[in-house]
C-alpha cells in the first residue's frame, strides 16, 4: 500500500481514489467529495480505498483474515469520520468525480 503526495494531490497506488488539497492542510477526497477533511483523514480515506481495492469482493466473506482487514478499515474510518461499511461501499462503488470541478477546484 502506497499513498503518495504529488503537488496538491494525494494518490493511492491500487485505487482510482485521490484527494486534492483545497487549502493548506484541508483536502477533498473522491470517496467523500462534499466534505473537506484534514490531511490525516485524507490519508485514512485513501488507506481504506487501498484496502478495499486490494481485498475486492473478498471483503464480503467471513474469514479470520477478512475480520482483521475490517478491523483495520474500522480504525481508518474512525479517523476519517465515516462508518467502516459506508467508507468501503463508497470505495467499491467507484464514486470518482469526472472532473476537478466536482472536487471544488477552480482554475
MOPAC internal coordinates of N, CA, C and O (Angstrom, degrees):
PM7 1SCF
backbone

  N    0.0000 0     0.00 0     0.00 0    0    0    0
  C    1.4524 1     0.00 0     0.00 0    1    0    0
  C    1.5177 1   108.81 1     0.00 0    2    1    0
  O    1.2310 1   121.72 1   -54.01 1    3    2    1
  N    1.3086 1   114.32 1   125.99 1    3    2    1
  C    1.4530 1   118.14 1   177.94 1    5    3    2
  C    1.5239 1   109.72 1  -136.78 1    6    5    3
  O    1.2310 1   121.62 1   -49.22 1    7    6    5
  N    1.3080 1   114.50 1   130.78 1    7    6    5
  C    1.4554 1   121.42 1   173.90 1    9    7    6
  C    1.5143 1   105.41 1  -118.47 1   10    9    7
  O    1.2310 1   121.21 1   -54.57 1   11   10    9
  N    1.3191 1   115.28 1   125.43 1   11   10    9
  C    1.4604 1   120.17 1  -174.85 1   13   11   10
  C    1.5238 1   110.58 1  -118.82 1   14   13   11
  O    1.2310 1   121.81 1   -30.36 1   15   14   13
  N    1.3163 1   114.14 1   149.64 1   15   14   13
  C    1.4578 1   120.07 1   172.88 1   17   15   14
  C    1.5194 1   107.43 1  -101.28 1   18   17   15
  O    1.2310 1   121.21 1   -52.85 1   19   18   17
  N    1.3301 1   115.30 1   127.15 1   19   18   17
  C    1.4599 1   122.04 1   178.10 1   21   19   18
  C    1.5218 1   107.25 1  -128.80 1   22   21   19
  O    1.2310 1   120.63 1   -87.74 1   23   22   21
  N    1.3233 1   116.40 1    92.26 1   23   22   21
  C    1.4579 1   120.41 1  -175.10 1   25   23   22
  C    1.5167 1   109.99 1    66.52 1   26   25   23
  O    1.2310 1   120.71 1    59.07 1   27   26   25
  N    1.3239 1   116.25 1  -120.93 1   27   26   25
  C    1.4673 1   120.84 1   179.45 1   29   27   26
  C    1.5238 1   112.57 1   -89.80 1   30   29   27
  O    1.2310 1   120.20 1  -175.80 1   31   30   29
  N    1.3169 1   117.22 1     4.20 1   31   30   29
  C    1.4665 1   121.71 1  -176.31 1   33   31   30
  C    1.5111 1   112.00 1  -107.13 1   34   33   31
  O    1.2310 1   120.72 1   -36.83 1   35   34   33
  N    1.3203 1   116.23 1   143.17 1   35   34   33
  C    1.4608 1   123.23 1   166.09 1   37   35   34
  C    1.5203 1   105.17 1  -110.19 1   38   37   35
  O    1.2310 1   120.54 1   -51.49 1   39   38   37
  N    1.3235 1   116.58 1   128.51 1   39   38   37
  C    1.4604 1   120.42 1  -178.87 1   41   39   38
  C    1.5188 1   110.41 1  -124.37 1   42   41   39
  O    1.2310 1   121.33 1   -29.42 1   43   42   41
  N    1.3146 1   115.07 1   150.58 1   43   42   41
  C    1.4588 1   122.25 1   177.91 1   45   43   42
  C    1.5268 1   108.41 1  -105.27 1   46   45   43
  O    1.2310 1   120.77 1   -39.03 1   47   46   45
  N    1.3169 1   116.13 1   140.97 1   47   46   45
  C    1.4628 1   121.38 1  -175.67 1   49   47   46
  C    1.5295 1   113.46 1   -65.75 1   50   49   47
  O    1.2310 1   119.96 1   134.47 1   51   50   49
  N    1.3136 1   117.69 1   -45.53 1   51   50   49
  C    1.4684 1   121.95 1  -173.81 1   53   51   50
  C    1.5169 1   114.13 1  -100.86 1   54   53   51
  O    1.2310 1   119.80 1  -179.65 1   55   54   53
  N    1.2935 1   117.99 1     0.35 1   55   54   53
  C    1.4588 1   121.16 1  -174.46 1   57   55   54
  C    1.5213 1   110.15 1  -125.52 1   58   57   55
  O    1.2310 1   121.02 1   -27.68 1   59   58   57
  N    1.3237 1   115.65 1   152.32 1   59   58   57
  C    1.4611 1   120.66 1   175.46 1   61   59   58
  C    1.5258 1   111.33 1   -79.74 1   62   61   59
  O    1.2310 1   120.04 1   170.89 1   63   62   61
  N    1.3237 1   117.53 1    -9.11 1   63   62   61
  C    1.4616 1   120.57 1  -179.10 1   65   63   62
  C    1.5257 1   110.90 1   -72.73 1   66   65   63
  O    1.2310 1   121.49 1   -30.68 1   67   66   65
  N    1.3310 1   114.76 1   149.32 1   67   66   65
  C    1.4588 1   120.81 1   179.26 1   69   67   66
  C    1.5290 1   108.20 1  -151.22 1   70   69   67
  O    1.2310 1   121.08 1    -4.98 1   71   70   69
  N    1.3237 1   115.54 1   175.02 1   71   70   69
  C    1.4670 1   121.21 1   177.15 1   73   71   70
  C    1.5219 1   107.96 1  -135.09 1   74   73   71
  O    1.2310 1   120.61 1   -34.37 1   75   74   73
  N    1.3265 1   116.44 1   145.63 1   75   74   73
  C    1.4564 1   122.66 1  -179.71 1   77   75   74
  C    1.5218 1   109.06 1  -120.39 1   78   77   75
  O    1.2310 1   120.63 1   -48.01 1   79   78   77
  N    1.3302 1   116.40 1   131.99 1   79   78   77
  C    1.4672 1   121.15 1   179.96 1   81   79   78
  C    1.5261 1   108.90 1   -80.16 1   82   81   79
  O    1.2310 1   120.58 1   -69.80 1   83   82   81
  N    1.3222 1   116.49 1   110.20 1   83   82   81
  C    1.4620 1   121.62 1  -178.14 1   85   83   82
  C    1.5253 1   112.24 1   -91.03 1   86   85   83
  O    1.2310 1   120.66 1   157.91 1   87   86   85
  N    1.3000 1   116.34 1   -22.09 1   87   86   85
  C    1.4633 1   123.82 1   176.26 1   89   87   86
  C    1.5257 1   105.68 1  -152.16 1   90   89   87
  O    1.2310 1   119.87 1   -20.65 1   91   90   89
  N    1.3217 1   117.85 1   159.35 1   91   90   89
  C    1.4665 1   118.03 1  -179.04 1   93   91   90
  C    1.5348 1   112.37 1   -52.40 1   94   93   91
  O    1.2310 1   121.16 1   -62.44 1   95   94   93
  N    1.3261 1   115.39 1   117.56 1   95   94   93
  C    1.4551 1   121.13 1   178.30 1   97   95   94
  C    1.5184 1   116.00 1    78.99 1   98   97   95
  O    1.2310 1   119.71 1  -177.87 1   99   98   97
  N    1.3304 1   118.16 1     2.13 1   99   98   97
  C    1.4746 1   122.41 1  -179.78 1  101   99   98
  C    1.5311 1   108.82 1  -120.05 1  102  101   99
  O    1.2310 1   120.94 1   -50.68 1  103  102  101
  N    1.3223 1   115.81 1   129.32 1  103  102  101
  C    1.4578 1   121.93 1  -174.52 1  105  103  102
  C    1.5167 1   111.59 1  -124.41 1  106  105  103
  O    1.2310 1   121.38 1   -27.21 1  107  106  105
  N    1.3146 1   114.96 1   152.79 1  107  106  105
  C    1.4663 1   122.20 1   165.78 1  109  107  106
  C    1.5144 1   105.39 1  -108.38 1  110  109  107
  O    1.2310 1   120.91 1   -51.32 1  111  110  109
  N    1.3253 1   115.86 1   128.68 1  111  110  109
  C    1.4579 1   121.59 1  -176.88 1  113  111  110
  C    1.5281 1   108.79 1  -110.72 1  114  113  111
  O    1.2310 1   120.46 1   -41.36 1  115  114  113
  N    1.3224 1   116.73 1   138.64 1  115  114  113
  C    1.4604 1   120.35 1  -172.44 1  117  115  114
  C    1.5182 1   113.88 1   -62.60 1  118  117  115
  O    1.2310 1   119.27 1   154.42 1  119  118  117
  N    1.3124 1   119.00 1   -25.58 1  119  118  117
  C    1.4576 1   118.35 1   179.50 1  121  119  118
  C    1.5229 1   112.27 1   -81.98 1  122  121  119
  O    1.2310 1   119.88 1   171.70 1  123  122  121
  N    1.3273 1   117.83 1    -8.30 1  123  122  121
  C    1.4677 1   122.75 1   176.66 1  125  123  122
  C    1.5303 1   107.77 1  -148.10 1  126  125  123
  O    1.2310 1   120.13 1  -115.11 1  127  126  125
  N    1.3473 1   117.36 1    64.89 1  127  126  125
  C    1.4663 1   120.94 1  -168.48 1  129  127  126
  C    1.5197 1   116.08 1   -67.03 1  130  129  127
  O    1.2310 1   119.39 1   159.75 1  131  130  129
  N    1.3124 1   118.77 1   -20.25 1  131  130  129
  C    1.4554 1   120.41 1  -176.79 1  133  131  130
  C    1.5177 1   115.07 1   -81.35 1  134  133  131
  O    1.2310 1   120.29 1   178.87 1  135  134  133
  N    1.3279 1   117.05 1    -1.13 1  135  134  133
  C    1.4615 1   120.88 1  -173.50 1  137  135  134
  C    1.5247 1   110.42 1  -128.16 1  138  137  135
  O    1.2310 1   121.08 1   -43.04 1  139  138  137
  N    1.3213 1   115.54 1   136.96 1  139  138  137
  C    1.4702 1   119.79 1   172.11 1  141  139  138
  C    1.5198 1   108.33 1   -87.19 1  142  141  139
  O    1.2310 1   120.81 1   -44.99 1  143  142  141
  N    1.3254 1   116.05 1   135.01 1  143  142  141
  C    1.4623 1   120.82 1  -178.37 1  145  143  142
  C    1.5233 1   109.76 1  -126.55 1  146  145  143
  O    1.2310 1   120.73 1   -17.11 1  147  146  145
  N    1.3217 1   116.21 1   162.89 1  147  146  145
  C    1.4616 1   121.48 1   176.94 1  149  147  146
  C    1.5244 1   109.49 1   -70.74 1  150  149  147
  O    1.2310 1   120.82 1   -12.82 1  151  150  149
  N    1.3200 1   116.05 1   167.18 1  151  150  149
  C    1.4678 1   120.81 1   176.99 1  153  151  150
  C    1.5230 1   110.33 1   -60.13 1  154  153  151
  O    1.2310 1   120.55 1   138.53 1  155  154  153
  N    1.3166 1   116.56 1   -41.47 1  155  154  153
  C    1.4713 1   121.07 1   179.78 1  157  155  154
  C    1.5278 1   110.93 1   -62.04 1  158  157  155
  O    1.2310 1   120.58 1   137.15 1  159  158  157
  N    1.3300 1   116.49 1   -42.85 1  159  158  157
  C    1.4630 1   120.62 1   179.00 1  161  159  158
  C    1.5281 1   111.14 1   -68.31 1  162  161  159
  O    1.2310 1   120.26 1   143.48 1  163  162  161
  N    1.3367 1   117.11 1   -36.52 1  163  162  161
  C    1.4686 1   120.17 1   177.63 1  165  163  162
  C    1.5197 1   110.80 1   -62.85 1  166  165  163
  O    1.2310 1   120.47 1   136.96 1  167  166  165
  N    1.3221 1   116.71 1   -43.04 1  167  166  165
  C    1.4689 1   120.51 1   177.33 1  169  167  166
  C    1.5261 1   109.93 1   -63.72 1  170  169  167
  O    1.2310 1   120.17 1   139.67 1  171  170  169
  N    1.3237 1   117.28 1   -40.33 1  171  170  169
  C    1.4708 1   120.84 1   177.85 1  173  171  170
  C    1.5273 1   110.35 1   -61.62 1  174  173  171
  O    1.2310 1   120.26 1   136.66 1  175  174  173
  N    1.3214 1   117.10 1   -43.34 1  175  174  173
  C    1.4597 1   120.83 1   178.86 1  177  175  174
  C    1.5157 1   112.33 1   -63.10 1  178  177  175
  O    1.2310 1   120.74 1   138.23 1  179  178  177
  N    1.3236 1   116.18 1   -41.77 1  179  178  177
  C    1.4659 1   119.28 1   178.55 1  181  179  178
  C    1.5205 1   111.38 1   -70.30 1  182  181  179
  O    1.2310 1   120.20 1   150.18 1  183  182  181
  N    1.3194 1   117.21 1   -29.82 1  183  182  181
  C    1.4654 1   120.42 1   174.63 1  185  183  182
  C    1.5252 1   109.92 1   -65.17 1  186  185  183
  O    1.2310 1   120.54 1   139.02 1  187  186  185
  N    1.3258 1   116.58 1   -40.98 1  187  186  185
  C    1.4680 1   120.25 1   175.81 1  189  187  186
  C    1.5316 1   109.70 1   -62.13 1  190  189  187
  O    1.2310 1   120.48 1   136.83 1  191  190  189
  N    1.3319 1   116.69 1   -43.17 1  191  190  189
  C    1.4660 1   120.27 1   178.72 1  193  191  190
  C    1.5273 1   111.04 1   -60.47 1  194  193  191
  O    1.2310 1   120.77 1   139.07 1  195  194  193
  N    1.3343 1   116.14 1   -40.93 1  195  194  193
  C    1.4702 1   120.76 1   178.00 1  197  195  194
  C    1.5253 1   110.88 1   -63.77 1  198  197  195
  O    1.2310 1   120.39 1   132.29 1  199  198  197
  N    1.3259 1   116.87 1   -47.71 1  199  198  197
  C    1.4652 1   120.36 1   179.55 1  201  199  198
  C    1.5271 1   110.85 1   -62.53 1  202  201  199
  O    1.2310 1   120.61 1   138.29 1  203  202  201
  N    1.3137 1   116.44 1   -41.71 1  203  202  201
  C    1.4542 1   121.03 1   179.41 1  205  203  202
  C    1.5267 1   111.08 1   -63.36 1  206  205  203
  O    1.2310 1   120.42 1   137.52 1  207  206  205
  N    1.3188 1   116.81 1   -42.48 1  207  206  205
  C    1.4669 1   120.47 1   178.64 1  209  207  206
  C    1.5240 1   111.09 1   -67.42 1  210  209  207
  O    1.2310 1   120.97 1   140.11 1  211  210  209
  N    1.3070 1   115.75 1   -39.89 1  211  210  209
  C    1.4683 1   120.31 1  -178.50 1  213  211  210
  C    1.5345 1   111.67 1   -65.91 1  214  213  211
  O    1.2310 1   120.32 1   136.51 1  215  214  213
  N    1.3248 1   117.00 1   -43.49 1  215  214  213
  C    1.4628 1   121.31 1  -177.06 1  217  215  214
  C    1.5193 1   112.54 1   -85.28 1  218  217  215
  O    1.2310 1   120.18 1   148.68 1  219  218  217
  N    1.3321 1   117.25 1   -31.32 1  219  218  217
  C    1.4618 1   120.90 1   179.28 1  221  219  218
  C    1.5174 1   112.51 1    54.07 1  222  221  219
  O    1.2310 1   120.92 1    46.82 1  223  222  221
  N    1.3283 1   115.84 1  -133.18 1  223  222  221
  C    1.4674 1   121.07 1  -179.58 1  225  223  222
  C    1.5217 1   112.43 1   -65.33 1  226  225  223
  O    1.2310 1   120.46 1   159.42 1  227  226  225
  N    1.3057 1   116.72 1   -20.58 1  227  226  225
  C    1.4597 1   120.67 1  -179.60 1  229  227  226
  C    1.5141 1   113.71 1   -60.59 1  230  229  227
  O    1.2310 1   120.19 1   157.56 1  231  230  229
  N    1.3377 1   117.24 1   -22.44 1  231  230  229
  C    1.4684 1   120.26 1   178.31 1  233  231  230
  C    1.5217 1   112.39 1   -64.01 1  234  233  231
  O    1.2310 1   120.05 1   160.40 1  235  234  233
  N    1.3103 1   117.50 1   -19.60 1  235  234  233
  C    1.4567 1   121.31 1  -174.01 1  237  235  234
  C    1.5237 1   113.12 1   -93.12 1  238  237  235
  O    1.2310 1   120.18 1  -173.28 1  239  238  237
  N    1.3288 1   117.25 1     6.72 1  239  238  237
  C    1.4642 1   121.86 1   174.93 1  241  239  238
  C    1.5206 1   108.61 1  -105.76 1  242  241  239
  O    1.2310 1   120.39 1   -37.46 1  243  242  241
  N    1.3079 1   116.86 1   142.54 1  243  242  241
  C    1.4629 1   121.34 1  -178.59 1  245  243  242
  C    1.5287 1   109.97 1   -90.96 1  246  245  243
  O    1.2310 1   121.39 1   -77.45 1  247  246  245
  N    1.3308 1   114.95 1   102.55 1  247  246  245
  C    1.4655 1   121.63 1   176.07 1  249  247  246
  C    1.5238 1   107.43 1  -137.00 1  250  249  247
  O    1.2310 1   119.53 1   -14.64 1  251  250  249
  N    1.3145 1   118.50 1   165.36 1  251  250  249
  C    1.4679 1   119.69 1   175.90 1  253  251  250
  C    1.5328 1   112.13 1   -58.29 1  254  253  251
  O    1.2310 1   120.33 1   142.22 1  255  254  253
  N    1.3188 1   116.97 1   -37.78 1  255  254  253
  C    1.4614 1   119.75 1  -179.67 1  257  255  254
  C    1.5244 1   112.23 1   -68.64 1  258  257  255
  O    1.2310 1   120.34 1   139.22 1  259  258  257
  N    1.3323 1   116.96 1   -40.78 1  259  258  257
  C    1.4623 1   117.83 1   178.82 1  261  259  258
  C    1.5220 1   111.43 1   -70.01 1  262  261  259
  O    1.2310 1   119.89 1   147.31 1  263  262  261
  N    1.3227 1   117.81 1   -32.69 1  263  262  261
  C    1.4733 1   119.47 1   175.19 1  265  263  262
  C    1.5271 1   110.03 1   -62.09 1  266  265  263
  O    1.2310 1   120.37 1   141.05 1  267  266  265
  N    1.3291 1   116.90 1   -38.95 1  267  266  265
  C    1.4642 1   120.83 1   176.78 1  269  267  266
  C    1.5342 1   110.12 1   -65.03 1  270  269  267
  O    1.2310 1   120.39 1   136.78 1  271  270  269
  N    1.3342 1   116.85 1   -43.22 1  271  270  269
  C    1.4639 1   120.69 1   179.05 1  273  271  270
  C    1.5274 1   110.54 1   -62.20 1  274  273  271
  O    1.2310 1   120.22 1   137.25 1  275  274  273
  N    1.3348 1   117.19 1   -42.75 1  275  274  273
  C    1.4609 1   120.13 1   178.05 1  277  275  274
  C    1.5253 1   111.77 1   -63.53 1  278  277  275
  O    1.2310 1   120.21 1   143.98 1  279  278  277
  N    1.3046 1   117.21 1   -36.02 1  279  278  277
  C    1.4716 1   119.97 1   178.08 1  281  279  278
  C    1.5274 1   110.04 1   -64.30 1  282  281  279
  O    1.2310 1   120.66 1   138.63 1  283  282  281
  N    1.3277 1   116.35 1   -41.37 1  283  282  281
  C    1.4684 1   120.06 1   176.82 1  285  283  282
  C    1.5275 1   110.35 1   -63.36 1  286  285  283
  O    1.2310 1   120.60 1   138.37 1  287  286  285
  N    1.3233 1   116.46 1   -41.63 1  287  286  285
  C    1.4623 1   120.92 1   178.46 1  289  287  286
  C    1.5264 1   110.33 1   -64.02 1  290  289  287
  O    1.2310 1   120.01 1   138.03 1  291  290  289
  N    1.3305 1   117.58 1   -41.97 1  291  290  289
  C    1.4697 1   121.39 1   178.79 1  293  291  290
  C    1.5247 1   111.34 1   -59.20 1  294  293  291
  O    1.2310 1   120.28 1   137.84 1  295  294  293
  N    1.3181 1   117.07 1   -42.16 1  295  294  293
  C    1.4708 1   120.34 1   179.44 1  297  295  294
  C    1.5230 1   111.05 1   -63.61 1  298  297  295
  O    1.2310 1   120.45 1   137.37 1  299  298  297
  N    1.3292 1   116.75 1   -42.63 1  299  298  297
  C    1.4641 1   120.30 1   178.85 1  301  299  298
  C    1.5304 1   110.66 1   -69.04 1  302  301  299
  O    1.2310 1   120.20 1   142.19 1  303  302  301
  N    1.3247 1   117.22 1   -37.81 1  303  302  301
  C    1.4616 1   121.36 1  -179.67 1  305  303  302
  C    1.5263 1   111.33 1   -64.09 1  306  305  303
  O    1.2310 1   120.25 1   144.53 1  307  306  305
  N    1.3295 1   117.13 1   -35.47 1  307  306  305
  C    1.4694 1   120.35 1   176.29 1  309  307  306
  C    1.5176 1   110.17 1   -60.68 1  310  309  307
  O    1.2310 1   120.31 1   137.79 1  311  310  309
  N    1.3188 1   117.02 1   -42.21 1  311  310  309
  C    1.4661 1   121.23 1   178.53 1  313  311  310
  C    1.5221 1   110.49 1   -64.72 1  314  313  311
  O    1.2310 1   120.77 1   139.52 1  315  314  313
  N    1.3242 1   116.14 1   -40.48 1  315  314  313
  C    1.4634 1   121.21 1  -179.19 1  317  315  314
  C    1.5284 1   111.97 1   -72.17 1  318  317  315
  O    1.2310 1   120.41 1   148.41 1  319  318  317
  N    1.3267 1   116.82 1   -31.59 1  319  318  317
  C    1.4581 1   120.24 1  -178.73 1  321  319  318
  C    1.5213 1   113.09 1    95.10 1  322  321  319
  O    1.2310 1   120.71 1  -159.81 1  323  322  321
  N    1.3180 1   116.24 1    20.19 1  323  322  321
  C    1.4593 1   121.52 1   176.63 1  325  323  322
  C    1.5211 1   109.64 1  -119.18 1  326  325  323
  O    1.2310 1   120.92 1   -20.13 1  327  326  325
  N    1.3207 1   115.85 1   159.87 1  327  326  325
  C    1.4515 1   121.29 1   170.06 1  329  327  326
  C    1.5328 1   107.47 1   -70.44 1  330  329  327
  O    1.2310 1   119.95 1   -35.86 1  331  330  329
  N    1.3283 1   117.69 1   144.14 1  331  330  329
  C    1.4681 1   121.66 1  -177.48 1  333  331  330
  C    1.5258 1   111.66 1   -58.17 1  334  333  331
  O    1.2310 1   120.16 1   134.93 1  335  334  333
  N    1.3188 1   117.29 1   -45.07 1  335  334  333
  C    1.4648 1   120.58 1  -179.49 1  337  335  334
  C    1.5251 1   110.72 1   -63.40 1  338  337  335
  O    1.2310 1   120.26 1   135.79 1  339  338  337
  N    1.3263 1   117.10 1   -44.21 1  339  338  337
  C    1.4597 1   121.81 1   177.99 1  341  339  338
  C    1.5260 1   110.08 1   -58.37 1  342  341  339
  O    1.2310 1   120.20 1   134.03 1  343  342  341
  N    1.3189 1   117.22 1   -45.97 1  343  342  341
  C    1.4646 1   121.02 1  -178.78 1  345  343  342
  C    1.5261 1   111.49 1   -61.97 1  346  345  343
  O    1.2310 1   120.27 1   135.08 1  347  346  345
  N    1.3252 1   117.08 1   -44.92 1  347  346  345
  C    1.4702 1   120.21 1  -179.85 1  349  347  346
  C    1.5239 1   110.67 1   -65.74 1  350  349  347
  O    1.2310 1   120.16 1   138.05 1  351  350  349
  N    1.3214 1   117.30 1   -41.95 1  351  350  349
  C    1.4651 1   119.70 1   178.69 1  353  351  350
  C    1.5231 1   111.06 1   -62.70 1  354  353  351
  O    1.2310 1   120.25 1   140.72 1  355  354  353
  N    1.3211 1   117.13 1   -39.28 1  355  354  353
  C    1.4640 1   120.33 1   176.74 1  357  355  354
  C    1.5234 1   110.64 1   -62.35 1  358  357  355
  O    1.2310 1   120.56 1   137.78 1  359  358  357
  N    1.3194 1   116.54 1   -42.22 1  359  358  357
  C    1.4679 1   120.81 1   179.54 1  361  359  358
  C    1.5181 1   111.03 1   -65.31 1  362  361  359
  O    1.2310 1   120.66 1   131.24 1  363  362  361
  N    1.3185 1   116.35 1   -48.76 1  363  362  361
  C    1.4547 1   119.69 1  -175.04 1  365  363  362
  C    1.5244 1   112.71 1   -74.03 1  366  365  363
  O    1.2310 1   120.03 1   158.98 1  367  366  365
  N    1.3130 1   117.55 1   -21.02 1  367  366  365
  C    1.4596 1   120.56 1   176.52 1  369  367  366
  C    1.5216 1   110.86 1   -75.22 1  370  369  367
  O    1.2310 1   120.68 1   164.31 1  371  370  369
  N    1.3246 1   116.30 1   -15.69 1  371  370  369
  C    1.4558 1   120.15 1   178.12 1  373  371  370
  C    1.5090 1   113.49 1    70.23 1  374  373  371
  O    1.2310 1   120.37 1  -137.33 1  375  374  373
  N    1.3303 1   116.90 1    42.67 1  375  374  373
  C    1.4564 1   120.46 1  -179.66 1  377  375  374
  C    1.5243 1   110.40 1   -77.88 1  378  377  375
  O    1.2310 1   121.47 1  -111.49 1  379  378  377
  N    1.3179 1   114.79 1    68.51 1  379  378  377
  C    1.4571 1   119.97 1   179.12 1  381  379  378
  C    1.5222 1   107.41 1  -100.31 1  382  381  379
  O    1.2310 1   119.44 1   -59.75 1  383  382  381
  N    1.3298 1   118.67 1   120.25 1  383  382  381
  C    1.4611 1   120.80 1  -179.86 1  385  383  382
  C    1.5271 1   111.92 1   -58.43 1  386  385  383
  O    1.2310 1   121.17 1   -31.89 1  387  386  385
  N    1.3273 1   115.36 1   148.11 1  387  386  385
  C    1.4582 1   120.64 1  -177.24 1  389  387  386
  C    1.5230 1   112.82 1   -76.39 1  390  389  387
  O    1.2310 1   119.85 1   156.51 1  391  390  389
  N    1.3115 1   117.88 1   -23.49 1  391  390  389
  C    1.4596 1   119.13 1  -179.13 1  393  391  390
  C    1.5282 1   110.98 1  -149.77 1  394  393  391
  O    1.2310 1   121.54 1    -8.63 1  395  394  393
  N    1.3157 1   114.65 1   171.37 1  395  394  393
  C    1.4617 1   120.85 1  -176.54 1  397  395  394
  C    1.5269 1   112.13 1   -65.02 1  398  397  395
  O    1.2310 1   119.80 1   151.89 1  399  398  397
  N    1.3320 1   117.98 1   -28.11 1  399  398  397
  C    1.4649 1   120.96 1  -179.39 1  401  399  398
  C    1.5258 1   111.06 1   -60.73 1  402  401  399
  O    1.2310 1   120.27 1   148.37 1  403  402  401
  N    1.3204 1   117.10 1   -31.63 1  403  402  401
  C    1.4622 1   120.61 1   178.86 1  405  403  402
  C    1.5162 1   111.81 1   -66.85 1  406  405  403
  O    1.2310 1   120.58 1   157.68 1  407  406  405
  N    1.3314 1   116.50 1   -22.32 1  407  406  405
  C    1.4592 1   121.10 1   177.10 1  409  407  406
  C    1.5281 1   111.78 1   -91.78 1  410  409  407
  O    1.2310 1   120.33 1  -179.40 1  411  410  409
  N    1.3224 1   116.98 1     0.60 1  411  410  409
  C    1.4533 1   120.01 1  -179.62 1  413  411  410
  C    1.5124 1   113.39 1    83.61 1  414  413  411
  O    1.2310 1   120.31 1  -160.43 1  415  414  413
  N    1.3396 1   117.01 1    19.57 1  415  414  413
  C    1.4610 1   121.59 1  -178.77 1  417  415  414
  C    1.5185 1   108.41 1   -88.42 1  418  417  415
  O    1.2310 1   120.74 1   -49.32 1  419  418  417
  N    1.3113 1   116.19 1   130.68 1  419  418  417
  C    1.4675 1   121.15 1   178.29 1  421  419  418
  C    1.5182 1   109.36 1  -116.86 1  422  421  419
  O    1.2310 1   121.16 1   -35.81 1  423  422  421
  N    1.3077 1   115.39 1   144.19 1  423  422  421
  C    1.4717 1   120.60 1  -179.66 1  425  423  422
  C    1.5032 1   111.25 1   -76.22 1  426  425  423
  O    1.2310 1   120.10 1   180.00 1  427  426  425

